[in-house]
């Protein structure tokens, strides 16, 4: 994000497509938003919102490469998963609101057309007022 902010010299509309799962990007996002019209597009998967009871699984973190056996039937693990998911969602929304960013949310398997049309219609009417 910092490289992008330095390389693009003229004020631009920047679409940032991500799950926003990483940590520590807040300052870079703020820097980019000050210089450009930043539109974060969150891509999610509703299946990640709550953990299904699939028994014991070997899970691999694709970013770190670490693997771990996990009992998805454990109610405590399911509750921790749900809490982490919703806390991350809340904190990301709060960050975007604090930075006064127009955002879009898409879920995998859904059509992009209608949400995009509604987003730009709202944005155009808000800017006209």
N, CA, C and O atoms as CSV, one atom per row, in Angstrom:
chain,resi,resn,atom,element,x,y,z
A,1,UNK,N,N,0.818,-1.197,0.000
A,1,UNK,CA,C,0.000,0.000,0.000
A,1,UNK,C,C,0.860,1.260,0.000
A,1,UNK,O,O,0.557,2.238,-0.683
A,2,UNK,N,N,1.937,1.216,0.778
A,2,UNK,CA,C,2.816,2.384,0.820
A,2,UNK,C,C,3.486,2.625,-0.529
A,2,UNK,O,O,3.633,3.766,-0.966
A,3,UNK,N,N,3.887,1.546,-1.177
A,3,UNK,CA,C,4.502,1.665,-2.504
A,3,UNK,C,C,3.504,2.251,-3.494
A,3,UNK,O,O,3.853,3.110,-4.303
A,4,UNK,N,N,2.279,1.789,-3.427
A,4,UNK,CA,C,1.233,2.307,-4.309
A,4,UNK,C,C,1.028,3.798,-4.079
A,4,UNK,O,O,0.928,4.566,-5.036
A,5,UNK,N,N,0.966,4.210,-2.826
A,5,UNK,CA,C,0.776,5.627,-2.497
A,5,UNK,C,C,1.928,6.484,-3.027
A,5,UNK,O,O,1.708,7.613,-3.465
A,6,UNK,N,N,3.155,5.956,-2.988
A,6,UNK,CA,C,4.315,6.710,-3.482
A,6,UNK,C,C,4.385,6.743,-5.007
A,6,UNK,O,O,4.810,7.745,-5.581
A,7,UNK,N,N,3.979,5.675,-5.660
A,7,UNK,CA,C,4.151,5.566,-7.112
A,7,UNK,C,C,3.109,6.326,-7.920
A,7,UNK,O,O,3.417,6.863,-8.984
A,8,UNK,N,N,1.881,6.375,-7.421
A,8,UNK,CA,C,0.836,7.083,-8.150
A,8,UNK,C,C,0.892,8.548,-7.728
A,8,UNK,O,O,0.558,8.891,-6.593
A,9,UNK,N,N,1.316,9.405,-8.650
A,9,UNK,CA,C,1.550,10.805,-8.303
A,9,UNK,C,C,0.281,11.653,-8.344
A,9,UNK,O,O,0.079,12.501,-7.475
A,10,UNK,N,N,-0.571,11.433,-9.338
A,10,UNK,CA,C,-1.808,12.208,-9.449
A,10,UNK,C,C,-2.901,11.558,-8.612
A,10,UNK,O,O,-2.941,10.339,-8.447
A,11,UNK,N,N,-3.789,12.404,-8.087
A,11,UNK,CA,C,-4.923,11.874,-7.324
A,11,UNK,C,C,-5.717,10.953,-8.254
A,11,UNK,O,O,-6.041,11.315,-9.385
A,12,UNK,N,N,-6.020,9.762,-7.753
A,12,UNK,CA,C,-6.669,8.740,-8.570
A,12,UNK,C,C,-7.747,8.030,-7.767
A,12,UNK,O,O,-7.780,8.096,-6.538
A,13,UNK,N,N,-8.627,7.350,-8.491
A,13,UNK,CA,C,-9.571,6.439,-7.855
A,13,UNK,C,C,-8.867,5.089,-7.763
A,13,UNK,O,O,-8.443,4.532,-8.775
A,14,UNK,N,N,-8.744,4.568,-6.542
A,14,UNK,CA,C,-8.034,3.312,-6.314
A,14,UNK,C,C,-9.007,2.293,-5.738
A,14,UNK,O,O,-9.586,2.508,-4.673
A,15,UNK,N,N,-9.182,1.193,-6.442
A,15,UNK,CA,C,-9.996,0.086,-5.956
A,15,UNK,C,C,-9.050,-0.926,-5.322
A,15,UNK,O,O,-8.161,-1.457,-5.988
A,16,UNK,N,N,-9.243,-1.187,-4.042
A,16,UNK,CA,C,-8.407,-2.134,-3.327
A,16,UNK,C,C,-9.256,-3.352,-2.992
A,16,UNK,O,O,-10.141,-3.288,-2.139
A,17,UNK,N,N,-8.979,-4.468,-3.674
A,17,UNK,CA,C,-9.761,-5.694,-3.513
A,17,UNK,C,C,-9.008,-6.637,-2.586
A,17,UNK,O,O,-7.873,-7.029,-2.860
A,18,UNK,N,N,-9.670,-6.999,-1.470
A,18,UNK,CA,C,-9.001,-7.825,-0.478
A,18,UNK,C,C,-10.012,-8.428,0.488
A,18,UNK,O,O,-11.170,-8.012,0.534
A,19,UNK,N,N,-9.560,-9.409,1.257
A,19,UNK,CA,C,-10.350,-9.912,2.380
A,19,UNK,C,C,-10.097,-9.055,3.616
A,19,UNK,O,O,-10.868,-9.095,4.575
A,20,UNK,N,N,-9.022,-8.284,3.590
A,20,UNK,CA,C,-8.605,-7.439,4.708
A,20,UNK,C,C,-8.428,-8.276,5.980
A,20,UNK,O,O,-8.891,-7.905,7.058
A,21,UNK,N,N,-7.747,-9.412,5.823
A,21,UNK,CA,C,-7.504,-10.317,6.957
A,21,UNK,C,C,-6.168,-10.056,7.634
A,21,UNK,O,O,-5.946,-10.499,8.761
A,22,UNK,N,N,-5.293,-9.355,6.969
A,22,UNK,CA,C,-3.976,-9.097,7.526
A,22,UNK,C,C,-4.080,-8.109,8.685
A,22,UNK,O,O,-5.153,-7.562,8.941
A,23,UNK,N,N,-2.991,-7.884,9.372
A,23,UNK,CA,C,-2.949,-6.913,10.454
A,23,UNK,C,C,-1.850,-5.904,10.177
A,23,UNK,O,O,-0.895,-6.195,9.456
A,24,UNK,N,N,-1.987,-4.719,10.751
A,24,UNK,CA,C,-0.941,-3.717,10.649
A,24,UNK,C,C,-0.973,-2.884,9.381
A,24,UNK,O,O,0.012,-2.216,9.065
A,25,UNK,N,N,-2.054,-2.905,8.660
A,25,UNK,CA,C,-2.129,-2.140,7.409
A,25,UNK,C,C,-2.863,-0.807,7.587
A,25,UNK,O,O,-3.001,-0.052,6.625
A,26,UNK,N,N,-3.329,-0.512,8.784
A,26,UNK,CA,C,-4.189,0.641,9.015
A,26,UNK,C,C,-3.510,1.960,8.637
A,26,UNK,O,O,-4.118,2.803,7.979
A,27,UNK,N,N,-2.241,2.143,9.055
A,27,UNK,CA,C,-1.530,3.394,8.762
A,27,UNK,C,C,-1.317,3.556,7.253
A,27,UNK,O,O,-1.474,4.650,6.711
A,28,UNK,N,N,-0.966,2.479,6.596
A,28,UNK,CA,C,-0.759,2.527,5.147
A,28,UNK,C,C,-2.067,2.829,4.419
A,28,UNK,O,O,-2.087,3.584,3.446
A,29,UNK,N,N,-3.151,2.236,4.897
A,29,UNK,CA,C,-4.461,2.482,4.297
A,29,UNK,C,C,-4.845,3.955,4.466
A,29,UNK,O,O,-5.361,4.582,3.541
A,30,UNK,N,N,-4.586,4.490,5.652
A,30,UNK,CA,C,-4.893,5.900,5.915
A,30,UNK,C,C,-4.071,6.814,5.004
A,30,UNK,O,O,-4.593,7.797,4.478
A,31,UNK,N,N,-2.801,6.497,4.818
A,31,UNK,CA,C,-1.931,7.286,3.961
A,31,UNK,C,C,-2.441,7.265,2.511
A,31,UNK,O,O,-2.466,8.296,1.839
A,32,UNK,N,N,-2.836,6.103,2.051
A,32,UNK,CA,C,-3.360,5.965,0.695
A,32,UNK,C,C,-4.680,6.714,0.538
A,32,UNK,O,O,-4.915,7.346,-0.492
A,33,UNK,N,N,-5.540,6.648,1.552
A,33,UNK,CA,C,-6.851,7.311,1.504
A,33,UNK,C,C,-6.724,8.833,1.508
A,33,UNK,O,O,-7.566,9.522,0.932
A,34,UNK,N,N,-5.691,9.363,2.144
A,34,UNK,CA,C,-5.491,10.822,2.161
A,34,UNK,C,C,-5.108,11.346,0.788
A,34,UNK,O,O,-5.481,12.457,0.409
A,35,UNK,N,N,-4.372,10.549,0.057
A,35,UNK,CA,C,-3.851,10.996,-1.241
A,35,UNK,C,C,-4.793,10.677,-2.398
A,35,UNK,O,O,-4.803,11.388,-3.403
A,36,UNK,N,N,-5.591,9.604,-2.264
A,36,UNK,CA,C,-6.417,9.129,-3.370
A,36,UNK,C,C,-7.854,8.890,-2.932
A,36,UNK,O,O,-8.154,8.863,-1.738
A,37,UNK,N,N,-8.733,8.719,-3.902
A,37,UNK,CA,C,-10.110,8.314,-3.642
A,37,UNK,C,C,-10.081,6.792,-3.545
A,37,UNK,O,O,-10.183,6.091,-4.552
A,38,UNK,N,N,-9.943,6.296,-2.329
A,38,UNK,CA,C,-9.761,4.874,-2.090
A,38,UNK,C,C,-11.102,4.194,-1.865
A,38,UNK,O,O,-11.900,4.632,-1.037
A,39,UNK,N,N,-11.344,3.121,-2.607
A,39,UNK,CA,C,-12.570,2.335,-2.463
A,39,UNK,C,C,-12.169,0.902,-2.138
A,39,UNK,O,O,-11.791,0.139,-3.027
A,40,UNK,N,N,-12.253,0.536,-0.845
A,40,UNK,CA,C,-11.965,-0.851,-0.481
A,40,UNK,C,C,-13.109,-1.768,-0.900
A,40,UNK,O,O,-14.279,-1.465,-0.664
A,41,UNK,N,N,-12.767,-2.872,-1.514
A,41,UNK,CA,C,-13.749,-3.880,-1.905
A,41,UNK,C,C,-13.412,-5.142,-1.126
A,41,UNK,O,O,-12.404,-5.801,-1.381
A,42,UNK,N,N,-14.288,-5.468,-0.160
A,42,UNK,CA,C,-14.071,-6.655,0.677
A,42,UNK,C,C,-14.677,-7.871,0.004
A,42,UNK,O,O,-15.850,-7.874,-0.367
A,43,UNK,N,N,-13.870,-8.894,-0.147
A,43,UNK,CA,C,-14.335,-10.154,-0.709
A,43,UNK,C,C,-14.396,-11.158,0.435
A,43,UNK,O,O,-13.417,-11.363,1.153
A,44,UNK,N,N,-15.551,-11.776,0.592
A,44,UNK,CA,C,-15.716,-12.725,1.683
A,44,UNK,C,C,-16.416,-13.984,1.222
A,44,UNK,O,O,-16.858,-14.091,0.078
A,45,UNK,N,N,-16.507,-14.920,2.119
A,45,UNK,CA,C,-17.180,-16.181,1.865
A,45,UNK,C,C,-18.053,-16.463,3.075
A,45,UNK,O,O,-17.541,-16.625,4.183
A,46,UNK,N,N,-19.366,-16.525,2.878
A,46,UNK,CA,C,-20.298,-16.733,3.980
A,46,UNK,C,C,-20.007,-18.013,4.754
A,46,UNK,O,O,-20.346,-18.117,5.933
A,47,UNK,N,N,-19.384,-18.984,4.100
A,47,UNK,CA,C,-19.053,-20.237,4.782
A,47,UNK,C,C,-18.023,-20.028,5.879
A,47,UNK,O,O,-17.889,-20.863,6.773
A,48,UNK,N,N,-17.287,-18.907,5.816
A,48,UNK,CA,C,-16.289,-18.620,6.838
A,48,UNK,C,C,-16.901,-17.939,8.066
A,48,UNK,O,O,-16.253,-17.837,9.107
A,49,UNK,N,N,-18.149,-17.472,7.943
A,49,UNK,CA,C,-18.787,-16.750,9.040
A,49,UNK,C,C,-19.014,-17.643,10.252
A,49,UNK,O,O,-18.901,-17.183,11.388
A,50,UNK,N,N,-19.329,-18.897,10.029
A,50,UNK,CA,C,-19.455,-19.838,11.145
A,50,UNK,C,C,-18.843,-21.160,10.720
A,50,UNK,O,O,-18.970,-21.591,9.573
A,51,UNK,N,N,-18.186,-21.780,11.660
A,51,UNK,CA,C,-17.458,-23.012,11.368
A,51,UNK,C,C,-18.398,-24.210,11.404
A,51,UNK,O,O,-19.101,-24.429,12.390
A,52,UNK,N,N,-18.406,-24.968,10.343
A,52,UNK,CA,C,-19.218,-26.183,10.294
A,52,UNK,C,C,-18.567,-27.285,11.118
A,52,UNK,O,O,-17.346,-27.330,11.261
A,53,UNK,N,N,-19.384,-28.160,11.648
A,53,UNK,CA,C,-18.889,-29.310,12.397
A,53,UNK,C,C,-18.471,-30.380,11.397
A,53,UNK,O,O,-19.295,-31.152,10.909
A,54,UNK,N,N,-17.188,-30.410,11.107
A,54,UNK,CA,C,-16.645,-31.377,10.158
A,54,UNK,C,C,-15.739,-32.392,10.833
A,54,UNK,O,O,-15.069,-33.178,10.163
A,55,UNK,N,N,-15.719,-32.374,12.171
A,55,UNK,CA,C,-14.865,-33.299,12.907
A,55,UNK,C,C,-13.441,-32.773,13.008
A,55,UNK,O,O,-13.217,-31.563,13.016
A,56,UNK,N,N,-12.488,-33.682,13.085
A,56,UNK,CA,C,-11.081,-33.305,13.216
A,56,UNK,C,C,-10.485,-33.094,11.824
A,56,UNK,O,O,-10.561,-33.967,10.959
A,57,UNK,N,N,-9.897,-31.926,11.632
A,57,UNK,CA,C,-9.311,-31.570,10.338
A,57,UNK,C,C,-7.880,-31.094,10.514
A,57,UNK,O,O,-7.516,-30.548,11.555
A,58,UNK,N,N,-7.082,-31.306,9.495
A,58,UNK,CA,C,-5.747,-30.721,9.446
A,58,UNK,C,C,-5.869,-29.440,8.622
A,58,UNK,O,O,-6.104,-29.484,7.414
A,59,UNK,N,N,-5.704,-28.298,9.295
A,59,UNK,CA,C,-5.841,-27.000,8.626
A,59,UNK,C,C,-4.469,-26.408,8.364
A,59,UNK,O,O,-3.552,-26.543,9.173
A,60,UNK,N,N,-4.344,-25.747,7.213
A,60,UNK,CA,C,-3.076,-25.117,6.848
A,60,UNK,C,C,-3.308,-23.631,6.629
A,60,UNK,O,O,-4.201,-23.234,5.881
A,61,UNK,N,N,-2.497,-22.818,7.285
A,61,UNK,CA,C,-2.525,-21.377,7.084
A,61,UNK,C,C,-1.732,-21.100,5.809
A,61,UNK,O,O,-0.523,-21.331,5.769
A,62,UNK,N,N,-2.403,-20.608,4.769
A,62,UNK,CA,C,-1.752,-20.421,3.475
A,62,UNK,C,C,-0.710,-19.306,3.488
A,62,UNK,O,O,0.188,-19.285,2.646
A,63,UNK,N,N,-0.826,-18.381,4.442
A,63,UNK,CA,C,0.158,-17.297,4.503
A,63,UNK,C,C,1.430,-17.715,5.235
A,63,UNK,O,O,2.533,-17.353,4.824
A,64,UNK,N,N,1.278,-18.480,6.326
A,64,UNK,CA,C,2.459,-18.874,7.111
A,64,UNK,C,C,2.960,-20.263,6.773
A,64,UNK,O,O,4.118,-20.589,7.034
A,65,UNK,N,N,2.087,-21.094,6.187
A,65,UNK,CA,C,2.452,-22.467,5.884
A,65,UNK,C,C,2.301,-23.416,7.068
A,65,UNK,O,O,2.537,-24.617,6.932
A,66,UNK,N,N,1.912,-22.895,8.219
A,66,UNK,CA,C,1.762,-23.733,9.413
A,66,UNK,C,C,0.513,-24.603,9.297
A,66,UNK,O,O,-0.520,-24.164,8.792
A,67,UNK,N,N,0.626,-25.853,9.775
A,67,UNK,CA,C,-0.524,-26.754,9.801
A,67,UNK,C,C,-0.849,-27.101,11.243
A,67,UNK,O,O,0.023,-27.111,12.112
A,68,UNK,N,N,-2.146,-27.389,11.482
A,68,UNK,CA,C,-2.584,-27.688,12.843
A,68,UNK,C,C,-3.822,-28.582,12.785
A,68,UNK,O,O,-4.733,-28.349,11.990
A,69,UNK,N,N,-3.839,-29.616,13.646
A,69,UNK,CA,C,-5.026,-30.444,13.765
A,69,UNK,C,C,-6.048,-29.682,14.588
A,69,UNK,O,O,-5.719,-29.124,15.635
A,70,UNK,N,N,-7.286,-29.656,14.118
A,70,UNK,CA,C,-8.338,-28.882,14.770
A,70,UNK,C,C,-9.606,-29.706,14.855
A,70,UNK,O,O,-10.025,-30.321,13.874
A,71,UNK,N,N,-10.220,-29.718,16.036
A,71,UNK,CA,C,-11.494,-30.410,16.232
A,71,UNK,C,C,-12.621,-29.399,16.032
A,71,UNK,O,O,-12.945,-28.632,16.938
A,72,UNK,N,N,-13.214,-29.405,14.839
A,72,UNK,CA,C,-14.251,-28.426,14.520
A,72,UNK,C,C,-15.567,-28.709,15.226
A,72,UNK,O,O,-16.484,-27.890,15.180
A,73,UNK,N,N,-15.669,-29.866,15.879
A,73,UNK,CA,C,-16.898,-30.173,16.616
A,73,UNK,C,C,-16.867,-29.613,18.040
A,73,UNK,O,O,-17.883,-29.639,18.734
A,74,UNK,N,N,-15.723,-29.111,18.476
A,74,UNK,CA,C,-15.575,-28.560,19.826
A,74,UNK,C,C,-16.337,-27.239,19.927
A,74,UNK,O,O,-15.996,-26.285,19.228
A,75,UNK,N,N,-17.370,-27.160,20.789
A,75,UNK,CA,C,-18.161,-25.928,20.914
A,75,UNK,C,C,-17.326,-24.706,21.295
A,75,UNK,O,O,-17.614,-23.595,20.848
A,76,UNK,N,N,-16.302,-24.903,22.109
A,76,UNK,CA,C,-15.442,-23.780,22.498
A,76,UNK,C,C,-14.663,-23.256,21.290
A,76,UNK,O,O,-14.507,-22.046,21.121
A,77,UNK,N,N,-14.179,-24.172,20.455
A,77,UNK,CA,C,-13.451,-23.759,19.253
A,77,UNK,C,C,-14.393,-23.035,18.288
A,77,UNK,O,O,-14.024,-22.019,17.698
A,78,UNK,N,N,-15.610,-23.563,18.134
A,78,UNK,CA,C,-16.590,-22.910,17.260
A,78,UNK,C,C,-16.929,-21.515,17.762
A,78,UNK,O,O,-17.033,-20.578,16.970
A,79,UNK,N,N,-17.102,-21.368,19.075
A,79,UNK,CA,C,-17.420,-20.054,19.654
A,79,UNK,C,C,-16.256,-19.081,19.451
A,79,UNK,O,O,-16.474,-17.911,19.135
A,80,UNK,N,N,-15.029,-19.557,19.628
A,80,UNK,CA,C,-13.861,-18.705,19.418
A,80,UNK,C,C,-13.754,-18.283,17.960
A,80,UNK,O,O,-13.421,-17.135,17.664
A,81,UNK,N,N,-14.036,-19.215,17.043
A,81,UNK,CA,C,-14.020,-18.911,15.611
A,81,UNK,C,C,-15.031,-17.812,15.292
A,81,UNK,O,O,-14.701,-16.828,14.630
A,82,UNK,N,N,-16.271,-17.987,15.771
A,82,UNK,CA,C,-17.332,-17.012,15.522
A,82,UNK,C,C,-16.953,-15.644,16.084
A,82,UNK,O,O,-17.134,-14.622,15.421
A,83,UNK,N,N,-16.430,-15.632,17.299
A,83,UNK,CA,C,-16.044,-14.370,17.941
A,83,UNK,C,C,-14.963,-13.662,17.135
A,83,UNK,O,O,-15.045,-12.457,16.899
A,84,UNK,N,N,-13.946,-14.416,16.714
A,84,UNK,CA,C,-12.854,-13.826,15.937
A,84,UNK,C,C,-13.366,-13.285,14.608
A,84,UNK,O,O,-12.968,-12.198,14.187
A,85,UNK,N,N,-14.242,-14.031,13.946
A,85,UNK,CA,C,-14.775,-13.603,12.657
A,85,UNK,C,C,-15.546,-12.292,12.802
A,85,UNK,O,O,-15.314,-11.343,12.053
A,86,UNK,N,N,-16.457,-12.244,13.761
A,86,UNK,CA,C,-17.292,-11.057,13.914
A,86,UNK,C,C,-16.512,-9.865,14.459
A,86,UNK,O,O,-16.823,-8.725,14.112
A,87,UNK,N,N,-15.518,-10.094,15.294
A,87,UNK,CA,C,-14.682,-9.000,15.789
A,87,UNK,C,C,-13.859,-8.409,14.654
A,87,UNK,O,O,-13.721,-7.191,14.548
A,88,UNK,N,N,-13.318,-9.268,13.816
A,88,UNK,CA,C,-12.552,-8.773,12.669
A,88,UNK,C,C,-13.450,-7.969,11.721
A,88,UNK,O,O,-13.057,-6.909,11.234
A,89,UNK,N,N,-14.645,-8.479,11.469
A,89,UNK,CA,C,-15.590,-7.777,10.608
A,89,UNK,C,C,-15.931,-6.406,11.185
A,89,UNK,O,O,-15.936,-5.410,10.461
A,90,UNK,N,N,-16.212,-6.353,12.474
A,90,UNK,CA,C,-16.561,-5.097,13.139
A,90,UNK,C,C,-15.406,-4.100,13.083
A,90,UNK,O,O,-15.610,-2.933,12.749
A,91,UNK,N,N,-14.203,-4.551,13.406
A,91,UNK,CA,C,-13.061,-3.636,13.428
A,91,UNK,C,C,-12.723,-3.118,12.028
A,91,UNK,O,O,-12.313,-1.967,11.877
A,92,UNK,N,N,-12.890,-3.954,11.012
A,92,UNK,CA,C,-12.627,-3.514,9.640
A,92,UNK,C,C,-13.650,-2.466,9.215
A,92,UNK,O,O,-13.292,-1.455,8.610
A,93,UNK,N,N,-14.918,-2.703,9.531
A,93,UNK,CA,C,-15.963,-1.712,9.216
A,93,UNK,C,C,-15.707,-0.392,9.942
A,93,UNK,O,O,-15.880,0.681,9.363
A,94,UNK,N,N,-15.297,-0.470,11.202
A,94,UNK,CA,C,-15.003,0.744,11.967
A,94,UNK,C,C,-13.843,1.515,11.359
A,94,UNK,O,O,-13.878,2.744,11.297
A,95,UNK,N,N,-12.820,0.807,10.912
A,95,UNK,CA,C,-11.680,1.461,10.281
A,95,UNK,C,C,-12.121,2.206,9.022
A,95,UNK,O,O,-11.756,3.366,8.825
A,96,UNK,N,N,-12.901,1.547,8.175
A,96,UNK,CA,C,-13.367,2.186,6.952
A,96,UNK,C,C,-14.238,3.401,7.269
A,96,UNK,O,O,-14.159,4.421,6.584
A,97,UNK,N,N,-15.054,3.295,8.291
A,97,UNK,CA,C,-15.914,4.412,8.692
A,97,UNK,C,C,-15.061,5.570,9.219
A,97,UNK,O,O,-15.305,6.728,8.880
A,98,UNK,N,N,-14.079,5.258,10.036
A,98,UNK,CA,C,-13.176,6.285,10.594
A,98,UNK,C,C,-12.453,7.030,9.472
A,98,UNK,O,O,-12.262,8.244,9.546
A,99,UNK,N,N,-12.054,6.298,8.441
A,99,UNK,CA,C,-11.344,6.905,7.311
A,99,UNK,C,C,-12.302,7.510,6.284
A,99,UNK,O,O,-11.875,8.075,5.277
A,100,UNK,N,N,-13.610,7.383,6.555
A,100,UNK,CA,C,-14.662,7.925,5.688
A,100,UNK,C,C,-14.546,7.388,4.259
A,100,UNK,O,O,-14.578,8.145,3.289
A,101,UNK,N,N,-14.411,6.068,4.156
A,101,UNK,CA,C,-14.263,5.412,2.861
A,101,UNK,C,C,-15.583,4.797,2.420
A,101,UNK,O,O,-16.291,4.178,3.214
A,102,UNK,N,N,-15.902,4.974,1.151
A,102,UNK,CA,C,-17.011,4.242,0.544
A,102,UNK,C,C,-16.507,2.828,0.311
A,102,UNK,O,O,-15.445,2.637,-0.281
A,103,UNK,N,N,-17.253,1.846,0.766
A,103,UNK,CA,C,-16.789,0.465,0.629
A,103,UNK,C,C,-17.822,-0.400,-0.070
A,103,UNK,O,O,-19.010,-0.082,-0.113
A,104,UNK,N,N,-17.337,-1.488,-0.607
A,104,UNK,CA,C,-18.175,-2.508,-1.224
A,104,UNK,C,C,-17.871,-3.841,-0.577
A,104,UNK,O,O,-16.731,-4.102,-0.192
A,105,UNK,N,N,-18.879,-4.687,-0.454
A,105,UNK,CA,C,-18.700,-6.025,0.099
A,105,UNK,C,C,-19.281,-7.023,-0.894
A,105,UNK,O,O,-20.433,-6.902,-1.312
A,106,UNK,N,N,-18.479,-8.001,-1.262
A,106,UNK,CA,C,-18.942,-9.078,-2.132
A,106,UNK,C,C,-18.691,-10.399,-1.445
A,106,UNK,O,O,-17.696,-10.565,-0.738
A,107,UNK,N,N,-19.584,-11.328,-1.652
A,107,UNK,CA,C,-19.376,-12.694,-1.195
A,107,UNK,C,C,-19.175,-13.580,-2.411
A,107,UNK,O,O,-19.807,-13.387,-3.450
A,108,UNK,N,N,-18.295,-14.544,-2.269
A,108,UNK,CA,C,-18.043,-15.463,-3.373
A,108,UNK,C,C,-19.350,-16.144,-3.759
A,108,UNK,O,O,-20.177,-16.452,-2.902
A,109,UNK,N,N,-19.524,-16.371,-5.031
A,109,UNK,CA,C,-20.725,-17.045,-5.517
A,109,UNK,C,C,-21.897,-16.119,-5.760
A,109,UNK,O,O,-22.946,-16.577,-6.212
A,110,UNK,N,N,-21.760,-14.826,-5.477
A,110,UNK,CA,C,-22.835,-13.865,-5.701
A,110,UNK,C,C,-22.522,-13.019,-6.932
A,110,UNK,O,O,-21.361,-12.845,-7.304
A,111,UNK,N,N,-23.563,-12.503,-7.549
A,111,UNK,CA,C,-23.382,-11.619,-8.689
A,111,UNK,C,C,-22.798,-10.286,-8.227
A,111,UNK,O,O,-23.181,-9.764,-7.180
A,112,UNK,N,N,-21.884,-9.746,-9.000
A,112,UNK,CA,C,-21.265,-8.463,-8.678
A,112,UNK,C,C,-22.029,-7.287,-9.270
A,112,UNK,O,O,-21.860,-6.153,-8.821
A,113,UNK,N,N,-22.856,-7.536,-10.259
A,113,UNK,CA,C,-23.489,-6.468,-11.013
A,113,UNK,C,C,-24.399,-5.586,-10.162
A,113,UNK,O,O,-24.242,-4.365,-10.162
A,114,UNK,N,N,-25.334,-6.172,-9.449
A,114,UNK,CA,C,-26.292,-5.377,-8.678
A,114,UNK,C,C,-25.614,-4.554,-7.574
A,114,UNK,O,O,-25.892,-3.360,-7.462
A,115,UNK,N,N,-24.732,-5.153,-6.752
A,115,UNK,CA,C,-24.056,-4.335,-5.739
A,115,UNK,C,C,-23.225,-3.197,-6.332
A,115,UNK,O,O,-23.181,-2.106,-5.764
A,116,UNK,N,N,-22.567,-3.438,-7.466
A,116,UNK,CA,C,-21.795,-2.379,-8.113
A,116,UNK,C,C,-22.689,-1.244,-8.595
A,116,UNK,O,O,-22.366,-0.070,-8.412
A,117,UNK,N,N,-23.802,-1.595,-9.205
A,117,UNK,CA,C,-24.721,-0.568,-9.700
A,117,UNK,C,C,-25.283,0.258,-8.539
A,117,UNK,O,O,-25.349,1.483,-8.633
A,118,UNK,N,N,-25.683,-0.391,-7.457
A,118,UNK,CA,C,-26.198,0.327,-6.289
A,118,UNK,C,C,-25.134,1.222,-5.664
A,118,UNK,O,O,-25.423,2.350,-5.263
A,119,UNK,N,N,-23.912,0.722,-5.581
A,119,UNK,CA,C,-22.813,1.492,-5.010
A,119,UNK,C,C,-22.603,2.795,-5.774
A,119,UNK,O,O,-22.541,3.870,-5.176
A,120,UNK,N,N,-22.495,2.695,-7.088
A,120,UNK,CA,C,-22.219,3.896,-7.871
A,120,UNK,C,C,-23.426,4.829,-7.945
A,120,UNK,O,O,-23.260,6.045,-8.049
A,121,UNK,N,N,-24.619,4.284,-7.892
A,121,UNK,CA,C,-25.817,5.125,-7.855
A,121,UNK,C,C,-25.851,5.937,-6.566
A,121,UNK,O,O,-26.091,7.143,-6.609
A,122,UNK,N,N,-25.613,5.291,-5.404
A,122,UNK,CA,C,-25.570,5.989,-4.118
A,122,UNK,C,C,-24.453,7.017,-4.084
A,122,UNK,O,O,-24.633,8.141,-3.615
A,123,UNK,N,N,-23.319,6.619,-4.578
A,123,UNK,CA,C,-22.146,7.513,-4.558
A,123,UNK,C,C,-22.387,8.752,-5.413
A,123,UNK,O,O,-22.035,9.863,-5.015
A,124,UNK,N,N,-22.983,8.564,-6.581
A,124,UNK,CA,C,-23.269,9.691,-7.473
A,124,UNK,C,C,-24.287,10.630,-6.857
A,124,UNK,O,O,-24.109,11.848,-6.894
A,125,UNK,N,N,-25.358,10.081,-6.289
A,125,UNK,CA,C,-26.382,10.944,-5.705
A,125,UNK,C,C,-25.864,11.665,-4.482
A,125,UNK,O,O,-26.223,12.821,-4.258
A,126,UNK,N,N,-25.025,11.016,-3.674
A,126,UNK,CA,C,-24.449,11.665,-2.480
A,126,UNK,C,C,-23.521,12.803,-2.858
A,126,UNK,O,O,-23.499,13.836,-2.190
A,127,UNK,N,N,-22.772,12.626,-3.901
A,127,UNK,CA,C,-21.822,13.665,-4.337
A,127,UNK,C,C,-22.540,14.830,-5.027
A,127,UNK,O,O,-22.027,15.948,-5.063
A,128,UNK,N,N,-23.723,14.560,-5.571
A,128,UNK,CA,C,-24.492,15.618,-6.237
A,128,UNK,C,C,-25.133,16.555,-5.221
A,128,UNK,O,O,-25.402,17.716,-5.527
A,129,UNK,N,N,-25.376,16.055,-4.015
A,129,UNK,CA,C,-26.042,16.872,-2.969
A,129,UNK,C,C,-25.104,17.755,-2.254
A,129,UNK,O,O,-25.513,18.493,-1.358
